[in-house]
């Protein structure tokens, strides 16, 4: 009918006009402000542009949701095919835009204050050494302290955990009893062990307090990253010169920082100095204006999605916002209709052999149970490609499982309300430790890998009762970031009750 076509055409025209005049401009203003802030432009002016865009972006988010509702209310059955095609293309475009607006709106709310618009801020940036595995990625060794003031960011201090912080006789903050039972009080006494837990807010708060006790400076937040994330960023910035070694590039950064340093620089103080110099050089490159920011955004996105960029704020309102983002470094508080399994690794060797470990995992849904829960089968395979000789003491470390043998503590965090059923290692039944953290049952296994060896764990478990989702059921699997990506296999199944 002509009337239906006219109504649809009018709706499409109005929505396109709103997108052009009320949605796109604040996004461009915010993007321009951020580029000005981060690439050597007028920092205060850029932050002001971001702040001014924040309420407009929130309004744009509401406008897009209203446009989606308007299109959903149209009766498309009798539309002219050309009009129907235009409506469907616009609807598809809105579905792609809508998820982007909420994080942009959050960033516009958070970044001005976090970058010192209302007064200077300081941040502790921790670099995770993936060669010595911890649950969030790697041992937090080298660090820098950044100062942000009206968008201008500078390094005010550099250091290493071993020499700049050291250990403490008792936990620096009261520990959650479940976390202490699972990880021991080393969580609160050794900076290298604060991230035995995969919960980054816990690790960040403990490291912040350790740093405060040693330095007298209470930072406003804690950030963490790793050499793989730096490699992604170097793909955008280009090579970075580092004193005492060859330039770092995207293809060479991981090998240089996690392997060659230990083979070519004999003592730990010199190694720490090289790591500090590398961190400073990459930071200075990122805050310069000599590269295209269009390449930086995909690099940041990839690092964040792989849990290689983590952030925690000491300001409760900001932390509440960060907790809903990919930077939070937490397990979901509730599983909803997607039960979450976490596989997190901790080194038990006292060495830097994690560089030579490969990782695989699969998660397969099983049968449904009467109470609405269902079986899941988790399989984890770890392997070592470490050499049998030739590595220096700085790599072999304490050798707690024997030199060249990689010992790894595998912690499996079950879905909320879930429980383990049974487990095997390399086909034979195996006992395992257990505990509780963040309301989740945790099963703990120890795996020793000789050079060239591998080991396969299989854990059968049940979830808590689940709501009946749509036509398919896909669990979620979170893992400790490694040198290379995990080989992951997730299998979907029909929802229970279907």
ABEGO torsion letter per residue (X at the ends): XAAAAAAAAAAAAAAAAAAAAAAAAAAAAAAAAAAAAAAGBBAAAAAAAAAAAAAAAAAAAAAAAAAAAAAAABBAAABBAAAAAAAAAAAAAAAAAAAAAAAAAAAAAAAAAAAGAAEBBBBBBBBBBAABBBAAGBBBBBBBBBBBBGGBBBBABBBBAAAAAEBBABBABBBBAAAAAAAEAAAAABAAAAAABABAAAAAAAAAAAAAAAAGBBBABBBBBBAAAAAAAAAAAEBBBBBGBBBBBAAAAAAAAAAAAAAABABAAAAAAAAAAAAAAAAAAAABAABBAAAAAAAAAAAAAAGABBBBBABAAAAAAAAABAAAGBBBABAEABBBBBBBBBBAAGBAAAAABBBBBBBBBBBBBAAGBBBBBBBBBBBBABBABGBBAAAAEAGAAEBGBBBBBBBBBBBBGBBBABBBBGGBBBBBBBBBBGGBBBBBBBBBBBBGBBBBBBBBBBBBBBBBBBABBBBBBBBBBBABBBBBBBBBBBBBGX
